[in-house]
Amino acid sequence: MGLIARSAALTERARRVLPGGVNSPARSFRAVGGTPRYIARASGAHVVDEDGVEFIDYVMGWGALLLGHAPAVVREALERALIDGVGCGVPHRAEVEFAERVLGRLPWAEQVRLTNSGTEAVMTAVRLARGATGRAGLLKFSGGYHGHSDAVLVSGHGDGQGAPSPAAGLPAGIARDVWLAEFNDLEAVELRFATHGPGIAAVIVEPVSANMGVVAPAPGFLAGLRSLCTRHGALLVFDEVVTGFRIAPGGAAERFGVTPDLAVYGKVLGGGMPVGAIAGAADLLQRLAPAGPIAHAGTFAGHPATMAAGLAILTAIGADPDLFTRLEAAGASLEAGLVADIARNGHPCQLARVGSMWTLFFAPATVVNWRSADAASCERYGLFFHAMLERGVHLAPSALEANFISAAHTAADIDRTVSAAAGALAEVHAYHR
Ligand SMILES: *Cc1c(COP(=O)(O)O)cnc(C)c1O
């Protein structure tokens, strides 16, 4: 208890003044139980909590921190931005340079509009798709997460049995325009188009799912979505808030060779500062105000500090052609170690990984969609999570989330993680024997 006294005291204070004790639910440890660790300092791949305990961090800003915590290039860029005076709400040079640099990574896109979060970028992309097609329908996938704007919060199972249900606080009518399918199920998408095709404005998808744990697209799935959208006059929207600038310099569109009509970005792109972006062809983007009639605005959009940090990240990515090869190698090494741990342990676990994103599912079979992700044991993950925490490794505090390797994770960090997992898995196994 001594080692969490300060985090526990802060949790108690937080619960009095913040709903659920947090500003975003994923931080609350509700899914794993116990006391969230309040992080006092962070550097590279490591964080130190208020009680002075150090962890190897795999939360990594929920994927935002590609180069690890507080990389020098970002710190220096932010210091320079502060010296120049951090204003906002007026045009400035860095917005232009940032947009040019982003589009340099996205050869399929011609323009980009910046927002303050992934949520806002998705909200605006959905509005843009609806405005451009004159249709209201939205097709999304069970287990996908696209931020917390109304339309994309409609959820449920995409098997045609459970009707989509609006979340609390949404008007009931909102579910009328949202269709669901299971991830990786092209036939279900085809069926939705067959029935509702003329009303579907857009298909929105995380090209690699990160928010039901890491689930890779089956071969041909993204290309299949592309051709169905083209055939039915719907827009294909890639939610690349996690995958953008992480699984390849040009994100999933580059890695899988499938071109969306619109893509939204966030997380990595801000270099740790709040950001979102919508990219696409000029004839689509020009429909946004003031060039066109579709509303989007933001006092802080294109904020100088965000532009400085984002430019620093994009410069670092551009200057380091081996960066993504090293991230892949670190991911492969962690995967090999964890798979060996699992084999030795005999526990039914599935290690899923795409590049530097990974999830250990306590599930009986390979996870391909929400249905199979939902079969994973949250209770076992909770035991594993806390056993890892005790061994100095801070994983994502939920069974169905992605963990992230950064460029700052060293071979020694990976080795320590693999040996911690060997002990943690044995502990979970012993508990369930
Ligand atoms: C995090 C996330 C969002 C929302 O981004 P915020 O910046 O948290 O609003 C949207 N889509 C995906 C895939 C995400 O992981």
The ligand as a Gaussian input file, in Angstrom:
#p B3LYP/6-31G(d) Opt

LIG

0 1
 C       -8.319000       8.207000     -29.972000
 C       -9.152000       7.917000     -31.154000
 C      -10.090000       8.846000     -31.647000
 C      -10.434000      10.111000     -30.901000
 O       -9.353000      10.977000     -30.814000
 P       -9.333000      12.039000     -29.592000
 O       -8.157000      12.903000     -29.918000
 O       -9.182000      11.242000     -28.349000
 O      -10.624000      12.773000     -29.642000
 C      -10.717000       8.574000     -32.833000
 N      -10.470000       7.433000     -33.515000
 C       -9.602000       6.518000     -33.073000
 C       -9.335000       5.296000     -33.889000
 C       -8.935000       6.711000     -31.860000
 O       -8.119000       5.766000     -31.384000

